Amino acid sequence: MHIGSALLLIWLVVGGFAAGQRGDYHNLGTCSAAATAAVTVVAGPLNYTGVDPHITCNTPKPAN
């Protein structure tokens, strides 16, 4: 494994752990909850420096 791949893996694992601590995995049924969990994982260790990502998204409603 290359050093860059190892660092990326560690970065994402730390982000996944932070998302778990924040409870982002409890309600992934909505667009906003899933997006917030994904962005928290991508933010990685930055979550422990004060970064608190929250995403709000609206899905289109079907036509009547």
HELIX and SHEET records of a PDB file:
HELIX    1   1 ILE A    3  ARG A   22  1                                  20    
HELIX    2   2 CYS A   31  ALA A   43  1                                  13    
HELIX    3   3 GLY A   44  THR A   49  5                                   6    
END                                                                             
